Amino acid sequence: MKRWPVILGRVGTVLIAIGLALFLVSLIPPAQSNFSNNDSIRESWTSYYETTLTPQQTLRVNVTANGTLDVYMLETSTGAIDRWIAEQNGSVGNVTLFDLFLNATSPLIAWHGEVHSGTIDREYSPGMVVNVVFIVSSHGSDYVSFDWSVSVITGKAPAAKVQTLSEFAIPVGIVFTIPWLNELLRARRRAQDTKGKPNSQAQT
């Protein structure tokens, strides 16, 4: 048997195995942690959840309110915001100083959305390991009641990317194994023909 079909066959079977393994991994559901509560707020800001995210994690935020609220995901910590406001001689929860903090540190805003007597939902995945804080603020003088929920979704790898790799690896592996399988079939036929020749000569 020629050597190159054997090498291609081995590479092909490895690619098929890897592709199948990646496909199975993509079917594994991600782990998920859920947190929820409700509150009411007016003319202030409050941090409701804080965590450290990796690129393999997604933070999902959902807020349903009976008025107008600002919702944030910031790449910072509640302590850092409190220290900045304290340096301005402000009090904790001062929404005006919170707005000034956002203006001074705008690159830290991972996402900002507004909810107006309805529901807002958002997912965020960082590009690197980062601390993220979920904050709700209100500028109105009337209390706004709202329900909030946070989910941290952890996956081994993005399913779409893994499935794409699997879809590439399996067909390439099949193509690589075809010459090897052809050589195996030819070798088997030659072996059968060789065994059959002495029998035919003996019969004559």
The 8 nearest C-alpha neighbors of each residue, nearest first, counted from 0:
[[1, 2, 182, 186, 183, 5, 4, 3],
 [2, 0, 3, 4, 5, 182, 179, 6],
 [1, 3, 5, 4, 0, 6, 7, 179],
 [2, 4, 6, 5, 1, 7, 179, 8],
 [5, 3, 179, 7, 178, 6, 2, 8],
 [4, 6, 8, 3, 2, 7, 179, 9],
 [7, 5, 3, 9, 8, 4, 10, 2],
 [8, 6, 4, 10, 175, 9, 5, 11],
 [9, 7, 176, 11, 5, 179, 6, 10],
 [8, 10, 6, 12, 11, 7, 5, 13],
 [11, 9, 7, 13, 8, 12, 14, 6],
 [172, 10, 12, 175, 8, 14, 176, 9],
 [11, 13, 15, 9, 14, 10, 172, 16],
 [14, 12, 16, 10, 11, 15, 17, 9],
 [15, 13, 172, 11, 17, 168, 12, 16],
 [14, 16, 169, 18, 172, 12, 13, 17],
 [15, 17, 13, 19, 14, 18, 20, 12],
 [18, 16, 20, 14, 15, 19, 21, 13],
 [19, 17, 165, 15, 168, 169, 21, 20],
 [18, 20, 22, 16, 21, 17, 15, 23],
 [19, 21, 17, 23, 22, 18, 16, 24],
 [22, 20, 24, 18, 23, 19, 165, 161],
 [21, 23, 19, 25, 20, 24, 165, 162],
 [22, 24, 20, 26, 25, 21, 19, 27],
 [25, 23, 21, 26, 27, 22, 20, 161],
 [24, 26, 158, 22, 23, 27, 161, 21],
 [27, 25, 23, 24, 28, 22, 158, 21],
 [26, 28, 24, 25, 29, 23, 154, 158],
 [29, 27, 26, 30, 154, 25, 24, 31],
 [30, 28, 154, 153, 31, 152, 27, 155],
 [31, 29, 153, 152, 154, 28, 32, 151],
 [30, 32, 152, 151, 153, 29, 150, 33],
 [33, 31, 151, 150, 152, 34, 30, 149],
 [32, 34, 150, 149, 31, 151, 35, 148],
 [35, 33, 149, 148, 150, 32, 36, 147],
 [36, 34, 148, 147, 149, 33, 37, 146],
 [35, 37, 147, 146, 148, 38, 34, 145],
 [38, 36, 146, 145, 147, 35, 39, 144],
 [37, 39, 145, 144, 146, 40, 36, 147],
 [40, 38, 144, 143, 142, 145, 41, 37],
 [39, 41, 142, 143, 137, 144, 38, 43],
 [40, 42, 142, 137, 43, 140, 139, 141],
 [43, 41, 138, 137, 139, 140, 94, 40],
 [44, 42, 94, 92, 93, 41, 137, 136],
 [43, 45, 136, 92, 94, 135, 137, 93],
 [44, 46, 135, 134, 47, 136, 92, 43],
 [45, 47, 134, 133, 48, 135, 77, 132],
 [48, 46, 133, 134, 45, 49, 135, 132],
 [47, 49, 133, 132, 46, 50, 134, 149],
 [50, 48, 132, 131, 133, 47, 76, 51],
 [49, 51, 131, 130, 52, 132, 48, 129],
 [50, 52, 130, 129, 131, 53, 128, 49],
 [51, 53, 129, 128, 56, 130, 50, 54],
 [52, 54, 128, 55, 56, 127, 125, 129],
 [55, 53, 125, 126, 127, 56, 124, 128],
 [56, 54, 53, 154, 153, 156, 155, 57],
 [57, 55, 153, 53, 54, 152, 52, 124],
 [58, 56, 124, 152, 123, 151, 59, 122],
 [57, 59, 151, 123, 122, 150, 124, 152],
 [60, 58, 122, 150, 149, 121, 57, 151],
 [61, 59, 149, 121, 120, 148, 122, 58],
 [60, 62, 120, 148, 147, 119, 149, 121],
 [63, 61, 147, 119, 118, 146, 64, 120],
 [62, 64, 118, 146, 145, 117, 147, 119],
 [65, 63, 145, 116, 66, 117, 144, 62],
 [64, 66, 116, 144, 143, 145, 117, 63],
 [67, 65, 116, 143, 115, 64, 68, 144],
 [68, 66, 115, 114, 116, 113, 69, 64],
 [67, 69, 137, 114, 113, 136, 70, 66],
 [70, 68, 113, 136, 135, 112, 137, 114],
 [69, 71, 135, 112, 111, 134, 113, 68],
 [72, 70, 111, 134, 110, 133, 73, 135],
 [71, 73, 133, 110, 109, 132, 108, 131],
 [74, 72, 108, 109, 132, 131, 107, 75],
 [75, 73, 131, 107, 130, 109, 108, 129],
 [74, 76, 73, 130, 131, 132, 107, 79],
 [77, 75, 79, 78, 132, 130, 80, 131],
 [76, 78, 80, 79, 81, 46, 132, 75],
 [77, 79, 81, 76, 80, 82, 75, 83],
 [80, 78, 82, 76, 77, 81, 83, 75],
 [79, 81, 83, 77, 78, 82, 84, 76],
 [80, 82, 78, 84, 83, 79, 85, 77],
 [83, 81, 85, 79, 80, 84, 78, 86],
 [82, 84, 86, 80, 85, 81, 79, 87],
 [83, 85, 87, 81, 86, 89, 82, 80],
 [86, 84, 88, 82, 87, 89, 83, 81],
 [87, 85, 83, 88, 84, 82, 89, 81],
 [86, 88, 84, 85, 89, 83, 96, 82],
 [89, 87, 85, 86, 84, 90, 83, 96],
 [90, 88, 85, 87, 84, 91, 93, 96],
 [89, 91, 93, 92, 85, 88, 84, 81],
 [92, 90, 93, 81, 89, 84, 85, 44],
 [91, 93, 43, 44, 94, 90, 45, 97],
 [94, 92, 43, 95, 96, 91, 90, 97],
 [93, 95, 43, 97, 96, 44, 92, 98],
 [96, 94, 98, 97, 93, 99, 43, 138],
 [95, 97, 99, 98, 94, 93, 100, 84],
 [96, 98, 94, 100, 95, 99, 93, 101],
 [97, 99, 101, 95, 96, 100, 94, 102],
 [100, 98, 96, 102, 97, 101, 103, 95],
 [99, 101, 97, 103, 98, 102, 104, 96],
 [102, 100, 98, 104, 105, 99, 103, 97],
 [103, 101, 99, 105, 100, 104, 98, 97],
 [102, 104, 100, 101, 105, 99, 98, 106],
 [103, 105, 101, 102, 106, 107, 100, 108],
 [104, 106, 107, 101, 102, 108, 103, 100],
 [107, 105, 108, 104, 109, 74, 101, 103],
 [108, 106, 74, 105, 73, 104, 109, 75],
 [109, 107, 73, 110, 106, 105, 74, 72],
 [110, 108, 73, 72, 107, 74, 111, 106],
 [111, 109, 72, 108, 71, 112, 73, 123],
 [112, 110, 71, 70, 72, 108, 113, 109],
 [113, 111, 70, 69, 71, 114, 110, 119],
 [112, 114, 69, 68, 70, 115, 67, 111],
 [113, 115, 68, 67, 119, 117, 118, 116],
 [116, 114, 67, 66, 117, 113, 68, 64],
 [117, 115, 65, 66, 64, 67, 114, 118],
 [116, 118, 115, 63, 64, 114, 65, 119],
 [119, 117, 63, 62, 114, 64, 120, 61],
 [118, 120, 62, 61, 114, 63, 121, 117],
 [121, 119, 61, 60, 62, 118, 122, 59],
 [120, 122, 60, 59, 61, 123, 119, 58],
 [123, 121, 59, 58, 60, 57, 124, 120],
 [122, 124, 58, 57, 59, 125, 121, 109],
 [123, 125, 57, 56, 54, 58, 126, 122],
 [126, 124, 54, 127, 123, 53, 52, 128],
 [125, 127, 54, 124, 128, 53, 129, 55],
 [126, 128, 54, 125, 53, 129, 52, 124],
 [129, 127, 53, 52, 54, 51, 125, 126],
 [130, 128, 52, 51, 127, 131, 74, 53],
 [129, 131, 51, 74, 75, 50, 52, 76],
 [132, 130, 74, 73, 50, 75, 49, 51],
 [131, 133, 49, 73, 72, 48, 76, 134],
 [132, 134, 72, 48, 71, 47, 46, 49],
 [135, 133, 46, 71, 45, 70, 47, 132],
 [136, 134, 70, 45, 44, 69, 71, 46],
 [137, 135, 44, 69, 43, 68, 45, 70],
 [136, 138, 42, 68, 41, 43, 139, 69],
 [139, 137, 42, 41, 43, 140, 136, 94],
 [140, 138, 42, 141, 137, 41, 142, 67],
 [139, 141, 41, 42, 142, 138, 137, 143],
 [142, 140, 139, 41, 143, 42, 40, 138],
 [141, 143, 41, 40, 39, 144, 140, 139],
 [144, 142, 39, 66, 40, 65, 41, 141],
 [145, 143, 39, 64, 38, 65, 142, 40],
 [144, 146, 64, 63, 37, 38, 39, 65],
 [147, 145, 37, 63, 62, 36, 64, 38],
 [146, 148, 62, 35, 36, 61, 37, 63],
 [149, 147, 35, 61, 34, 60, 36, 62],
 [148, 150, 60, 34, 59, 33, 35, 61],
 [149, 151, 33, 59, 32, 58, 152, 34],
 [152, 150, 58, 32, 31, 57, 59, 153],
 [151, 153, 31, 57, 56, 30, 150, 29],
 [152, 154, 56, 30, 29, 55, 31, 151],
 [153, 155, 29, 156, 55, 30, 56, 152],
 [154, 156, 55, 153, 157, 29, 24, 158],
 [157, 155, 154, 158, 55, 161, 160, 25],
 [156, 158, 160, 159, 161, 154, 155, 55],
 [157, 159, 25, 161, 160, 162, 156, 26],
 [160, 158, 162, 161, 157, 163, 25, 156],
 [161, 159, 163, 162, 158, 157, 164, 156],
 [160, 162, 158, 164, 163, 159, 25, 21],
 [161, 163, 165, 159, 164, 160, 22, 166],
 [164, 162, 160, 166, 165, 161, 159, 167],
 [165, 163, 167, 161, 162, 166, 168, 160],
 [164, 166, 18, 162, 168, 167, 163, 21],
 [167, 165, 163, 164, 168, 169, 162, 170],
 [166, 168, 164, 165, 169, 170, 163, 171],
 [167, 169, 18, 165, 171, 14, 166, 170],
 [168, 170, 15, 172, 18, 171, 167, 166],
 [171, 169, 173, 172, 168, 167, 174, 166],
 [172, 170, 174, 168, 173, 169, 175, 167],
 [11, 171, 173, 14, 169, 15, 175, 170],
 [174, 172, 170, 176, 175, 171, 11, 169],
 [175, 173, 171, 172, 177, 176, 170, 11],
 [176, 174, 11, 172, 7, 173, 8, 177],
 [175, 177, 8, 11, 173, 179, 174, 178],
 [176, 178, 180, 179, 174, 175, 181, 173],
 [179, 177, 181, 4, 180, 176, 182, 175],
 [178, 180, 4, 8, 182, 176, 181, 177],
 [179, 181, 183, 177, 182, 178, 176, 184],
 [182, 180, 178, 184, 183, 179, 177, 185],
 [181, 183, 185, 179, 180, 184, 186, 178],
 [182, 184, 180, 186, 181, 185, 187, 179],
 [185, 183, 187, 181, 182, 186, 188, 180],
 [186, 184, 182, 188, 187, 183, 189, 181],
 [185, 187, 183, 189, 184, 188, 182, 190],
 [188, 186, 190, 184, 185, 189, 183, 191],
 [189, 187, 191, 185, 190, 186, 192, 184],
 [190, 188, 192, 186, 191, 187, 193, 185],
 [189, 191, 187, 193, 188, 192, 186, 194],
 [190, 192, 188, 194, 193, 189, 187, 195],
 [193, 191, 195, 189, 194, 190, 188, 196],
 [194, 192, 190, 195, 191, 196, 189, 197],
 [195, 193, 191, 192, 196, 190, 197, 198],
 [194, 196, 192, 193, 198, 197, 191, 199],
 [195, 197, 199, 198, 193, 194, 200, 192],
 [198, 196, 200, 199, 195, 201, 194, 193],
 [197, 199, 201, 196, 195, 200, 202, 194],
 [198, 200, 202, 196, 201, 197, 195, 203],
 [201, 199, 197, 203, 202, 198, 196, 195],
 [202, 200, 198, 199, 203, 197, 196, 195],
 [201, 203, 199, 200, 198, 197, 196, 195],
 [202, 200, 201, 199, 198, 197, 196, 195]]
